[in-house]
Amino acid sequence: MTSDQLHQRVQEALDSSSAAGFAPWSDADFESLARSLFAHQYDGCAPYRHYCEVREVSPQSLGTWLDIPAVPTEVFRTVDLCTFPAAEAELCFLTSGTTAGERGRHFLRRSQSYEASLGPWLDAHLLPKGDTPRILVLAPSVADDPHSSLSFMLQWAVERRGAAGSCFCWKEGLPDLQGATSKLSDAVDDGQPVLVLGTARALQALLEGTIRGELPGPVVLPQGSRIMETGGFKGAAATLDRDAFYRGLSKLLGVPPASIVSEYGMTELGSQGYQPGLRMRTDEALAESLEALLLREPELADPWGVPRLFVFPPWCRVRAVDPHTLKLLPSGEAGLLRFWDLSNVDSVQVVQTADVGRVLPEGVVLEGRAPGAPPRGCSLAVDEVLAAAARSSATAQAD
């Protein structure tokens, strides 16, 4: 199948899944699309093909979707993993800066499949009643950071779902805290519910500025307001634990802690995960499943009864692997998280991370990142991909 045909197939599958309430996909349906994507990525991305050849995996020899070779996120920093010339990309997302210097690159030939993934899943977890709140963003817009996948998602939300008055509060590379407090006060005066979207660090800065008296005092946003935070506290001078942070935001903005949603995403994936607190209010089947989980594992409940886990769309499956061997682990065992994301059409669909977590039938319990250097299994896999990329480059030059 061509890239355009695959994009159309992916978008139709995602649209159908969304219309059906995100019911779990059968293994046969997931396998069929995963195989087609693997064949496309194997044929079109020479470095990935050479890596698969070293692993002795091809579209013809593939056992199941679980056997599709995974690429560690670190490889995106040095190898262009795409099935088309990178210069032809409609979008190029870059990871945030790292101590290693190089930024990871995720090239998208077209944006439609990415939007088909992010849109319905965002709606389900932040706008489950189909409402249109005023959206205030404490993060860069696409104009401020054109290579940020987070900015792309937030811009989509403002333009496609935001009421009049929705805006970004960002100035000269920093959150515009004074501007944000003014806009929040306007929403209170107008009686307009607000969806605040922000990085955890920017929201923490808003909270700390108010505590220090540098910003106006707390407000009580109109009923129905909610908050999405993402990104953790990397780079923060001081950090809060999650529960204390949510209590502080609740007091600052008058939003119940159960209406604060955490988002999990990464540059290398087209799909995102969300904590399901808001969605549980409108999705009875999901609520029953998660309530049963909390009966089995009550320690997963936060103080407001929301499970401390992330749920991903049915077109993005997650498994944990052993950090040394990269072998799949049984359900519930902690390991490095691996993603099979069928919205990644023209890059690679299987991405190996250094994030540690437990994968349950109900969702993913994130436990942090592997400390220090990359885990041995990931490090060896990175070496294999880089060696394959070097062979691919040498072959291209010889031709």
C-alpha positions, 0 to 999 in steps of 0.5 A: 500500500502507498503512504496515502492509502495507509493514511486513509486506512488509518484515519478511517480506522481511528474515526470508526473507533472513535464513533464506537466509543473507543471499544478495544480492538480485536487482536486481528484488527490491530494485527492487520493494520500493524502488519501493513504499517510494518511492511511500509516502514520496512520498505521505505526506511532504509536504516530501519530495514537494515536494523530489522535484517540484523534482527532477522525480522521481515514482513514475510517472517514476522510472527505477530505484531508483538515481534515488530522491532522497536526503536529506542527514543534515543535513536531519533536524535541521530537517525532520520526515521522516515519513509520519505525524504525528510525535506518533504515533511509537512511537520518536523517535531523536535524533542526538548533539549537534552544534556547529550545536545542532539534533539530527537526528530520526528518527521511527519509527511502529512498531519491528518493521521496525527490529528485523527489520533489526538483530536478524539482522544483529547475530546474524550478526556478533556471535553467529555460532554462535548462542551466548548470552554474558553481555553487558556494555554500556559505553553508556547503556541506553534508560532513560538515553537513550530517544532513542538508536538505539544504546541501543535496539540495545544494550538489544535485545541484552541483553534478547533475547540476553544470558545471566543477569548481562547488564547496563549499566555506566553511571552519571550520564551516564558509563561506570561503569568500577569497576562494569564491572571488577567485572562482568568479574571475576565473569565470569572467576570464573564461566567465562562468555564475555562479549560487551562492547558499548561506544562506542570512547570508553568502552572507551578510558576503561577502557583508560586507567584501567587503564594509569594504575592507577586500575582493577584490572589486566588480566583474561583473559576466558573463551574465546569472549569478544568485543568490539564497539566503535562510534562512533569517538573523537569528543570524546576528550581523546586518541585511539589509532589503531585497531590500537593500540587493539585491541592495548590492548583485547586485553591488557586483556581477554584477547580476541584482536584478531580477536575485536574487531568494529567497528560502523557505524550512524547515527540516520537508518538502520535498518540497521547495518554490521559488520566481518566478522571473526567472521562469516568463521569460520562463513560459508565463502562470505563468507570466500572472497570476502573472502580473494580481496579481500585478495589483490587489495588486501592493504593492506585487511588489518589485522594479524590478517587481517581486512578493514578494511571494513564489510558491510551487509545485502542490504536496505541498498545503498550507493554513493559519489557525487561530493562536488560533483555528487552523481553516482554514482561507479564501484565502488571510487572514493572519494566520499560514501556514500549509503544505500538502506535498505529498513528505513526504511519511514515516513521516507525510504529514501535517505540522503546522508551526509558520510562518505567511503568506497569501495564495493566488491562485498564491502563499504564501506571507510570513510575518514572524514568530509568535512572542514570545511563540508558538501560543496558537493553536500550543501549545495545538496541541503540548501537544496533540501529546506529550500526544499521544506519551507517551501513544504509548510508554506505550502501546509498553512497555506493549506489 
